[in-house]
Amino acid sequence: MGQNPRLLQSGRTPPETYRRLWKTLAQGKPWAGEFYNRRKDGSEYLERATVTPIHDEHGETTHYVAVKQDITEERRMEEELLRHRDHLEALVASRTLELQHALDAANVASRAKGDFLTTMSHEIRTPMNGVIGLLDVLAHSPLSADQTHLVTIMRESATTLLSLINDILDFSKIESGKVELELAPVSIHKLIAHIADIMRPLAERKAVKLTTCIEDDVPAAVSSDALRLHQILVNLVSNAVKFSTAMERPGRVEIRAENAGAGLIRFMVTDNGIGMAPEVLDKIFQPFAQAEFSTTRRFGGTGLGLPISARLVGMLKGRIEVSSLPGRGTRFIVTLPLTTINATLARQDAAAPASAAADTTLPRHPSSRPAPSQAHGAAAPHSPILLAEDNDVNRLVIERQLALLGFECDMAENGQEALERWRKGRYALLLTDLHMPEMDGYELTARIRSEEPSGRRMPIIAVTANALRGEDQRCIDVGMDDFITKPIQLDVLRQTLMRWLQADDLQAPAAIKASTAAVPTQTGHALFDAQVLPSLTGGDATLVEELLAAYRISARDTAQSLSKAQASANWRQVGELAHRLKSSSRAVGAMQLGEICATLEQAGRDGGGDGELIHQLMDDFDAALDAALQAMDPARTCSGS
């Protein structure tokens, strides 16, 4: 106070600061700002100053009052905090980027796992179904008592192996988030009765008495996923039967359902088997875990049944509990929130989910829509089947298979032609390929569903050579009712038609010539498997030769088109042509060529890259085609024998 403002000047303070200072003071107003100054020892410091003019009675400035504060340390701390904040923000951004990269890698791994499981599901289950199917055929053949006993053991072993495979694949699907729930009307009474029916033969062989009890207040029908509910209870009942066989007393297993109130239904599976100690109860819902290692050696199993059940219960928003005593038995309690629905609606709609739950052999996921025989009126009795398939050989194979089963067939080479035929005629059912020129199977289905009259829903079955993840669900979403995979086995085709056709259309099938040829498992890539076509045609040697002749012509024509597409670098056309030849090659038994076509198809769909892969694959294709055609030469091949 009392000093001249000049003393505030410093070499580091910007000149603009002083200009603003004097301008403000000249207007008789106070000014506030910051200055750099030096102490007596020469060190710099930063100060915050407020300069206020003092006026006399005439309003003239007589002097100034300046208040200054050393803010050097305060500013240093602010700058330090800013540096720390910037560092933390950079660190968080870096960690976030690392986490995003890790998440992206995990998603890629998950997708790869899902694709692998989709492929393995098809590649493993298909040959297993072939083994089980052949054993069924063999069981109905004239056998001695000893042979019948051996076949029975073989079929039980194969069924057990398929069950283990299904457990592993299903658990992996659940873990990777590939399982989606499909809610539909479910009759609890019918569901439990069905489970008891399929488990009772096993229980009787194990000398276990299986009983059911459904309380009177359990609703007639609820909304749930019938397939998953069936899977949960079958796992629990199967375990109960298995672990009730080792006691000196007779084994007993009870399935009970009761109303738990507040929209909850409680299912209980109780046995009087070996039981479990309290300390192991927490482990049984962990993957691949059983109560004791000796249990695995004694009773077998993967230890996945209960983890699968627990995860499915969680997906259904329920809970699973267990109580057990060693040597006394075990009780599992599953409590689920299930919405009661109209009983009349349930009687109309519940049949299809129940049949889906019962279908444990074929790797299929049919629609929950009711079959025509249980729902709306459809085509007139004995109406033909409409087939949409762009491949000549596949059309011929399926047409002859339908003829062997006693069905007439109208054929179309693409979806557009099939749509026009459908508009003009009345068909009992449509079998459609998914990938066709002009109009594919998805668009064909959507057009039919949008145009067909109310009350006349025609069953539509997809016929696909692929087991791609999500393709089955896409079929259902677009309006298809079911799907089967190529090459189609006669028995699979018959079962599918029986599932969806009305009784009037199920005429007595024509006599099918018994074939002793083994059903191809497709696990290897044989140059030419001469037993494939006989297994698809009921062993008709004349038909086999006719199909092979048609295939040879079709394959050579397609090979020429492929060479032209390769020369013009039209990779998309390469993929389309390879797709067309893939399924027909597999259908006639040219497995190695079919696999090369599948790889070519994918390479074409991926854009072909620089073309190097496709050129290499085309070399393999040419060699495989020549070898396959030579192998199926009539002079060298004895079909059907």
C-alpha positions, 0 to 999 in steps of 0.5 A, a space after each residue: 500500500 502506498 507504492 507505485 504500481 510500476 513496481 509490479 512490472 516483471 520481465 516474464 509477464 506478457 505486455 498484454 497484461 499491463 495494457 489491460 491493467 492500465 486500461 482498466 485502472 484508467 476507467 477507474 475500475 479495479 483490476 485482478 490478474 497474475 504477474 511473474 515477479 522476482 524475489 530479492 534472491 532472484 528466484 521467480 514466483 507467481 502472484 495473484 494481484 488485485 489493484 483498486 483505485 482510490 478516488 477523492 471527493 471529486 472522483 479523481 484517482 489519488 492512489 491505488 491499493 494493491 493486494 498480492 498473494 504468492 500462488 506459485 505452490 498452488 499453481 505447481 500443485 494444479 499443474 501436477 494434478 493435471 499431469 496426473 489426470 492426463 496420465 490416468 486418462 491415457 492409462 485408462 484409454 490404453 487399458 480400455 483398448 487392451 480390454 477391447 482387443 481381448 474382448 474382440 479376440 474372445 468373440 472371435 474364439 467364441 465364434 470359431 468355437 461355435 462354428 467348430 461345434 456346428 461342424 462337429 455336431 453334424 460330422 459326429 452325430 450323422 455317422 452315429 445315427 447311421 450306426 444306430 439306424 443300421 442296427 435297427 434294420 439288423 434287429 428286424 432281420 431274421 436272427 438267432 437268439 444269440 445274434 439278437 442279444 449281441 445286436 441289442 448290446 451293440 445298439 445300447 452301446 451306440 445309443 450310450 455313445 451318442 448320448 455322451 456325444 450329445 452331452 458334450 456338444 450341448 454343454 459347449 453350445 450352452 457355454 458359448 451362448 448358442 442355445 435359444 429358448 423357444 416358448 410354446 404351450 406345454 402339457 405337464 401331464 403329457 410331458 411327464 408321461 412321455 418321460 416315464 414311457 421312454 425311461 421305463 424300459 431302462 428302469 425295468 432292465 435295472 430292476 428299478 420301479 419308476 412312478 409318477 405323481 402330478 398334484 391336482 392343482 398343477 395347471 393343465 398347460 403352461 408356457 415353456 420350452 418343451 425341449 429344454 424342460 424335457 432335457 432337464 427332467 430326463 437328465 435327472 431321471 436317468 441319473 436317478 435310475 442309474 444310481 438306484 441299481 446298486 443297493 440291496 433293496 429294490 430301486 425306486 424312482 419317483 417323478 413328481 410335479 406340484 404347484 408351488 404357488 406364485 406362478 411356480 411349478 416344482 418338479 421333484 425327482 427322488 430315488 433311494 439309491 447310493 446317495 451323496 455325502 454333504 461335502 460333495 453336493 456343491 461339486 455335482 453341478 460343475 462340468 465333468 464332476 461326479 461325487 467320487 472318481 469311483 462313481 465314474 468308473 462304476 456307473 460311467 458318464 461324462 459328468 455333464 448331465 447335471 451341469 447342463 440341467 443346472 444351466 438350462 434351469 438358469 436360462 428358464 429363470 428357475 432354481 435347482 436344489 439337491 438333498 441327499 444322504 449316503 446310502 439313503 437316496 437323493 432328491 432333486 428339486 427344480 422350481 420354475 416360473 411357468 405361466 398358465 395358458 389356455 388349455 384349449 390352445 395347449 391341446 392344439 399347439 402342444 403336440 409339436 414341442 412334445 414330439 420335438 422333445 422326443 426326437 433324441 436321435 436325429 440332430 434336428 430342431 423342428 418348428 413348434 408349429 402344429 403338424 397339419 394332421 393336428 391343425 388346419 386343413 391342407 391339400 386334398 388327400 393324395 396330393 403330390 409333393 412339390 420338390 424345388 432343387 436346382 441340381 439334376 442328380 439331386 432331383 432324380 435321387 429325391 424323386 426316386 426316393 419319394 416314389 419308393 415311399 409311394 409318393 408322387 412328385 412334381 419338380 422345379 429347378 428353382 424357387 421361381 418355378 416352384 412358386 408358379 407351380 404352387 400357385 397353380 396346384 395343390 400340394 401336400 408338402 414342399 421339399 426345397 433346397 436353400 440355395 438356388 438360382 433366381 429365387 432361393 428357398 428362403 424367399 420361396 418360403 416367405 412368398 408362399 407364407 404371404 400368399 397362402 390362404 388362411 387355414 391351408 398352411 402347407 408344410 415346408 421342409 428345407 433340404 440342405 447340404 450344410 450344417 451351418 450355425 444358425 441356418 436351421 433357426 433361419 429356416 424356422 424363422 422364415 416360415 419353414 417347418 422342419 429341415 433334413 440334410 443331404 444326402 437324405 436317407 430313406 428312413 429319415 425322409 419317411 419319418 419326416 413325411 410321417 411327421 408332417 403329412 396328413 393321414 390321407 396322404 400317408 399311403 402304403 409305401 411301395 415295397 422297398 428292396 432291402 439293401 445290405 449295403 452299409 449306410 455311408 458315414 461320410 467320416 472319410 473322404 473316399 474317392 468313390 463310395 459305391 455303397 452310398 447310392 444303394 443306401 439312398 435308393 433301397 438297393 435298386 441297381 438299375 436306378 443306381 446306374 441311371 443316377 451315375 450316368 446322369 451325374 457323369 454328364 452333369 459333373 462334366 458340364 459343371 466342370 467346364 463352367 467352372 473352368 470358364 469362371 476361373 479363367 474370367 476370375 468370377 469367384 462368385 460364380 465359382 462358389 455357386 457352381 461348386 455349391 451345385 456340384 457339392 451335394 450331388 457329388 456327396 449323394 453319389 458317393 464322390 466324397 473327396 470331390 464333394 469336400 473339394 467343392 465345399 472348400 471351393 464354394 467357401 473360397 468363392 463366397 469369401 471373394 477369392 482373394 488374389 485367386 491363388 487358393 482357387 487356382 490351387 483348389 481347381 487343380 485338386 478339383 480336376 484331379 479328383 473329378 477325373 479319378 471319381 469318374 474313372 472309379 464309377 465307370 460301369 465296367 469297374 463298379 458293381 453298384 448295389 452289391 
